């Protein structure tokens, strides 16, 4: 009889303990569900009020600079409700204000010739590969989900300048009748004789002769985000950019070389948020 009573007591205690553990786990699950529900409700409310809420964003962009063009990719991570940290990479090409494309439709013998236009007096094409760190700070939130959010963008970083010699095809008395040249002391007269130039050579030459010019850059801009949905980025960015390099860069002959560049730009941006 005593063994039966002890067995029953043990089973009852085990049942009570199991029931308490089950209740505790259920309480914890309910608390987590409630916290998650409140978080979702807050996000929905903030989105309806026009706030941009995200963990990270990926943005692609096309830039039109006052001295060229560029492409960019940006990764952003939300720091707080008003600020995000930005990491970006850009590729740009600079155009000198004196660049003008020409096309010699007739050669020295008076025959029609067709080919790529060329830029007279251009010595180098100048590209930049930029790595940047910056921040996006909200200046004005959307009045509603159909409004426009305004952000201040600022940052800077390393700029890898890439100087590629510019080639043209000229008429030549040799057996082939033409040859491709870049500017040099030996070919300076032929390079600068416009009537002797047949055409430009495009992107075929100069890559093996490319020179590296390190530098730094900084930018400041305003970003107008008009995307209707919080998960998408659709924006226009207007700003200014300053670059300084370790030496002067010569893009056009017969014009001063530059070591510091300042430009304005407008960019069209699109991407996603998570």
Buried (B, 14 or more C-beta within 10 A) or exposed (E): EEEEEEEEEEEEEEEEEEEEEEEEEEEEEEEEEEEEEEEEEEBEEBBEEBBBEBEEBBBBBEBEBEBBBBBBBBBBEBEEEBEBBBBBBBBBBBBBEBBEEEEBEEBEEEEEBEBBEBBBBBBBBBBBEBBBEBBBBBEEBBEEBEBBBBBBBBBBBEBBBBBBBBBBBBBBEEEEEBBBBBBEEEBEEBBBEEEBBBBBBEEEBBEEEBEEBEBBBBBBBEBBBEBEEBEBBBBBBEBEBBBBBEEEBBBBBEBEEBEEBEBEBBBEBBBBBE
